[in-house]
Amino acid sequence: MSVDKELERAVQDAEAEVSVPAVVQAAAPDAAPTKSKGSIGLLVALVAIVGGVVGLVFSFKDAAVYSVGVDQLMKEQDRYGKRNVKVQGMLVKGTLVRRDEPCEYRFKIKKGDTVLPMRFAQCVVPDTFRDMPDMDVEVTADGKLAADGQSFEATGIMAKCPSKYEMKKKSMAGELAPHLGKQASPIETLSQKD
């Protein structure tokens, strides 16, 4: 009898294995709508991502920082007047002054015939930002035109170092690096009344 029971169990197990693929096959037609639902969800997610990227691009357009020369900034004040810009020009010799209370630097930069007074309301400036008697100092300032449109409120200052070729030429003439060599003209100090 034990052989009969084993045979009966084997037949039942074989029938169970045969019925499982039938169940899977019966479920397969229902699985197709699930794939299309997933595809629709993926499509919606992709559209949302593309929309977000396009939105970011247009929002950064207003936050863009333009780099312009002093002459162009003053000619096109209506275009650049309320925007953050990087303005470039040469430091006007003898105009660099420092105030201790409140700490700030005032100076002028120019390009061509256009001169722009600037105010930098911080105490620390780059080492290369010096009024050099025998050398032009190229200045790039970040900030905005003041409300009067006649001066510039700088939030950042960069001064261009001379190239290594200019430095070599100066060195051959017996001079040191411009910001370390010949004594730069002293920075005038403004009184608190100015």
Beta strands, then each sheet from edge to edge (+ up, - down):
strand 1: 66-69
strand 2: 85-91
strand 3: 97-99
strand 4: 104-111
strand 5: 114-120
strand 6: 138-145
strand 7: 152-159
strand 8: 188-190
sheet 1: 1+ 2+ 4- 3+ 8+
sheet 2: 1+ 2+ 6- 7+ 5+
end
